[in-house]
Amino acid sequence: MLQFTKTTKSHHISSHSKKNQQGITSWIMVLFAVALILVSIIVSTLTYRFSYRKGYHEAIEEAKISSDGVELNAEGLKSIQLENEIIKNEAEAAKQERDITLKNLADLRTKLEEQTVTNLQLQQTLDIYGKTIAKQGGIPLEIIGAKIEPLPENAFEYRFDVLKLAKDGAPRTLRPKMQLLNDTSFVEIPLQPSSYNIAGVARIRGRFIMPKGFRPLQVKLILSAGGEELEQLYNWRFGKRKNNIPLSLAEMPDTDQRPITND
């Protein structure tokens, strides 16, 4: 019995010890849970304060940027207004220039039309005169103007105005030749073009290079047209040199097509 009682008592102590351990464990768990809650509260508080400060500073910076942007926009607006004013003035000036140009073109067009009408009227009159003269026997071959002028690079420009009107008023083929003569020899200058149609006035124009070392004393012009031939001698002499002549032949304008005058 006594041994049996010992065993029972030992069992009772063991059960009571287990209950004490379980109670301690529960308290530890509770304390741990409380600690976690406290830690969570502290972390949340710190996080909130950090976020608040960060947001506050960002708001201040954003306000600064917005304020700077307002000032920048104001300055930009002044610059844009100035540029617009400049563009407006330039556009107004361009419009005025356009209007002046259009007016000048309109005036030029009117003058050109008037000149065209005048030329047509003059041509009509000349045709009538030509037909009348042709019926009266026409006009024989005649040189009505001749001129040779010096150019750069030992070149010369020749101009001859020739008149002929056949009895029937129809054009004839004019073939000119030109020779340069001195005391002992002559040089024939090839003319381009070599022939012209003539039914009134033909204008023979061209240029040539003086042969090296040749000094002409006279110029002979030989013409043939419609069965007629004509020779004319001119003394070679230097007249007054023209002003504003280019330094090179390549810079010279085309041959002068104006009628030859005595000036």
C-alpha positions as CSV (number, residue, x, y, z in Angstrom):
1,M,0.0,0.0,0.0
2,L,2.7,2.4,0.9
3,Q,4.5,1.9,-2.4
4,F,1.2,2.3,-4.2
5,T,0.6,5.6,-2.4
6,K,4.1,6.8,-3.4
7,T,3.4,6.1,-7.0
8,T,0.1,8.0,-6.8
9,K,1.7,11.0,-5.2
10,S,4.4,11.1,-7.8
11,H,1.8,11.1,-10.5
12,H,-0.1,14.0,-8.9
13,I,3.1,16.1,-8.7
14,S,3.9,15.5,-12.4
15,S,0.4,16.6,-13.4
16,H,0.6,19.7,-11.4
17,S,4.1,20.5,-12.9
18,K,2.7,20.2,-16.4
19,K,-0.1,22.6,-15.6
20,N,2.4,25.1,-14.3
21,Q,4.5,24.8,-17.5
22,Q,1.4,25.3,-19.7
23,G,0.5,28.5,-17.8
24,I,4.0,29.9,-18.2
25,T,4.0,29.2,-21.9
26,S,0.6,31.0,-22.2
27,W,1.9,34.0,-20.5
28,I,5.0,34.0,-22.7
29,M,2.8,33.8,-25.7
30,V,0.7,36.7,-24.5
31,L,3.7,38.8,-23.7
32,F,5.1,38.0,-27.1
33,A,1.8,39.0,-28.8
34,V,1.8,42.2,-26.8
35,A,5.4,42.9,-27.8
36,L,4.5,42.3,-31.4
37,I,1.5,44.7,-31.1
38,L,3.7,47.3,-29.5
39,V,6.4,46.9,-32.2
40,S,3.7,47.2,-34.9
41,I,2.3,50.4,-33.3
42,I,5.8,51.9,-33.0
43,V,6.7,51.0,-36.6
44,S,3.3,52.3,-37.9
45,T,3.9,55.6,-35.9
46,L,7.4,56.0,-37.3
47,T,6.2,55.1,-40.8
48,Y,3.4,57.6,-40.6
49,R,5.7,60.4,-39.3
50,F,8.3,59.6,-42.1
51,S,5.6,59.6,-44.8
52,Y,4.1,62.8,-43.4
53,R,7.4,64.6,-43.5
54,K,8.3,63.3,-46.9
55,G,4.9,64.3,-48.3
56,Y,5.2,67.7,-46.6
57,H,8.6,68.4,-48.2
58,E,7.4,67.2,-51.6
59,A,4.4,69.5,-51.4
60,I,6.7,72.4,-50.6
61,E,9.0,71.6,-53.5
62,E,6.0,71.2,-55.8
63,A,4.7,74.6,-54.7
64,K,8.2,76.1,-55.4
65,I,8.3,74.5,-58.8
66,S,4.8,75.8,-59.5
67,S,5.7,79.3,-58.4
68,D,8.9,79.2,-60.6
69,G,6.8,78.0,-63.4
70,V,4.4,80.9,-63.0
71,E,7.3,83.4,-63.2
72,L,8.8,81.5,-66.1
73,N,5.5,81.6,-68.0
74,A,5.1,85.3,-67.4
75,E,8.6,86.0,-68.8
76,G,7.9,83.6,-71.7
77,L,4.6,85.3,-72.4
78,K,6.4,88.7,-72.7
79,S,8.9,87.1,-75.0
80,I,6.2,85.5,-77.1
81,Q,4.3,88.8,-77.3
82,L,7.4,90.6,-78.4
83,E,8.1,88.0,-81.1
84,N,4.5,88.2,-82.2
85,E,4.8,91.9,-82.6
86,I,8.0,91.6,-84.6
87,I,6.4,88.9,-86.8
88,K,3.3,91.2,-87.2
89,N,5.4,94.1,-88.3
90,E,7.4,92.0,-90.7
91,A,4.2,90.5,-92.2
92,E,2.8,94.1,-92.6
93,A,6.0,95.2,-94.3
94,A,5.9,92.1,-96.6
95,K,2.3,92.9,-97.4
96,Q,3.1,96.4,-98.4
97,E,6.0,95.2,-100.5
98,R,3.7,92.7,-102.2
99,D,1.2,95.4,-102.9
100,I,3.8,97.6,-104.4
101,T,5.2,94.8,-106.5
102,L,1.7,93.8,-107.7
103,K,1.0,97.4,-108.7
104,N,4.4,97.7,-110.5
105,L,3.6,94.5,-112.4
106,A,0.2,95.7,-113.3
107,D,1.7,99.0,-114.6
108,L,4.3,97.1,-116.5
109,R,1.7,94.8,-118.0
110,T,-0.3,97.8,-119.1
111,K,2.7,99.5,-120.7
112,L,3.7,96.2,-122.4
113,E,0.2,95.8,-123.8
114,E,0.3,99.4,-125.0
115,Q,3.7,98.9,-126.6
116,T,2.5,95.7,-128.3
117,V,-0.5,97.5,-129.8
118,T,1.8,100.3,-130.9
119,N,4.2,97.8,-132.6
120,L,1.3,96.1,-134.3
121,Q,0.0,99.4,-135.6
122,L,3.5,100.4,-136.8
123,Q,4.0,97.0,-138.5
124,Q,0.7,97.4,-140.3
125,T,1.8,100.8,-141.5
126,L,5.2,99.4,-142.7
127,D,3.5,96.6,-144.5
128,I,1.3,99.0,-146.4
129,Y,4.3,101.2,-147.2
130,G,6.3,98.1,-148.3
131,K,3.5,96.9,-150.6
132,T,3.2,100.3,-152.1
133,I,7.0,100.6,-152.6
134,A,7.1,97.1,-154.1
135,K,4.5,98.0,-156.6
136,Q,6.6,101.0,-157.6
137,G,9.6,98.8,-158.4
138,G,11.0,98.0,-154.9
139,I,14.2,99.2,-153.3
140,P,17.6,98.2,-154.6
141,L,20.3,96.6,-152.3
142,E,21.8,99.3,-150.0
143,I,23.9,99.6,-146.9
144,I,22.2,102.1,-144.5
145,G,24.5,101.6,-141.5
146,A,27.9,100.1,-140.7
147,K,30.0,100.0,-137.5
148,I,32.9,97.9,-136.1
149,E,33.7,98.3,-132.4
150,P,36.6,96.8,-130.3
151,L,36.0,94.3,-127.5
152,P,38.3,92.6,-125.0
153,E,40.9,90.0,-125.9
154,N,41.6,91.5,-129.4
155,A,38.0,90.8,-130.5
156,F,35.7,93.1,-132.5
157,E,32.0,93.3,-133.1
158,Y,30.6,94.2,-136.5
159,R,27.2,95.6,-137.3
160,F,25.7,96.3,-140.7
161,D,22.2,97.3,-141.6
162,V,21.2,96.4,-145.1
163,L,18.1,97.4,-147.0
164,K,16.4,95.7,-149.9
165,L,12.8,95.2,-151.1
166,A,12.1,93.1,-154.2
167,K,9.4,94.1,-156.7
168,D,7.1,91.3,-155.6
169,G,7.7,92.1,-151.9
170,A,8.9,88.5,-151.2
171,P,12.0,87.8,-149.1
172,R,15.4,87.3,-150.9
173,T,18.5,85.5,-149.6
174,L,21.2,87.9,-148.6
175,R,24.8,86.6,-148.5
176,P,27.4,88.9,-146.9
177,K,31.2,88.7,-147.0
178,M,33.8,90.8,-145.1
179,Q,37.4,91.3,-145.9
180,L,40.2,93.2,-144.0
181,L,42.8,94.8,-146.2
182,N,46.2,96.4,-145.8
183,D,48.8,97.6,-148.3
184,T,50.0,94.1,-149.3
185,S,47.3,91.5,-148.4
186,F,43.8,90.9,-147.2
187,V,42.1,88.5,-144.7
188,E,38.5,87.3,-145.2
189,I,36.5,87.1,-142.0
190,P,34.0,84.2,-141.9
191,L,30.5,85.6,-140.9
192,Q,28.0,83.6,-138.9
193,P,25.3,83.2,-139.9
194,S,26.5,83.2,-143.5
195,S,23.1,84.2,-145.0
196,Y,20.0,86.2,-144.1
197,N,16.4,86.6,-145.4
198,I,15.8,90.2,-146.5
199,A,12.5,91.9,-147.3
200,G,13.1,95.3,-145.9
201,V,16.0,95.7,-143.4
202,A,18.4,92.9,-142.5
203,R,20.7,93.3,-139.5
204,I,24.1,91.6,-139.9
205,R,25.6,91.1,-136.5
206,G,28.6,89.1,-135.2
207,R,32.1,89.1,-133.7
208,F,35.6,88.0,-134.8
209,I,39.2,87.8,-133.5
210,M,41.7,89.9,-135.3
211,P,44.4,87.7,-136.8
212,K,47.6,88.0,-134.9
213,G,50.0,90.6,-136.3
214,F,47.6,91.8,-138.9
215,R,46.9,95.6,-139.1
216,P,44.0,96.5,-141.3
217,L,43.7,99.7,-143.2
218,Q,40.3,99.1,-144.8
219,V,37.3,96.9,-144.5
220,K,35.4,95.7,-147.6
221,L,31.8,94.5,-147.3
222,I,30.5,92.4,-150.3
223,L,26.7,91.7,-150.5
224,S,24.7,89.7,-152.9
225,A,20.9,89.3,-152.9
226,G,18.2,88.7,-155.6
227,G,20.7,88.9,-158.5
228,E,22.2,92.1,-157.1
229,E,25.7,92.6,-155.9
230,L,27.2,95.5,-153.9
231,E,30.7,96.2,-152.6
232,Q,31.5,98.9,-150.1
233,L,35.0,100.0,-148.8
234,Y,35.4,101.6,-145.3
235,N,38.6,103.1,-143.9
236,W,39.7,101.4,-140.7
237,R,40.0,103.9,-138.0
238,F,39.7,103.8,-134.2
239,G,36.9,105.9,-132.8
240,K,36.2,106.7,-129.2
241,R,36.5,103.7,-126.9
242,K,33.3,102.6,-125.2
243,N,33.1,102.9,-121.4
244,N,32.2,100.1,-119.0
245,I,33.5,97.3,-121.2
246,P,34.1,94.0,-119.3
247,L,37.6,92.7,-119.0
248,S,36.9,89.4,-120.7
249,L,35.0,88.4,-123.9
250,A,33.0,85.8,-121.9
251,E,31.4,88.6,-119.8
252,M,30.2,90.5,-122.8
253,P,26.4,90.6,-123.5
254,D,25.0,89.5,-126.8
255,T,25.6,91.5,-129.9
256,D,23.8,94.9,-130.1
257,Q,20.6,94.5,-132.2
258,R,19.6,98.2,-132.1
259,P,19.6,100.1,-135.4
260,I,22.8,101.8,-136.3
261,T,22.9,105.6,-135.8
262,N,25.4,108.3,-136.6
263,D,26.4,108.9,-132.9
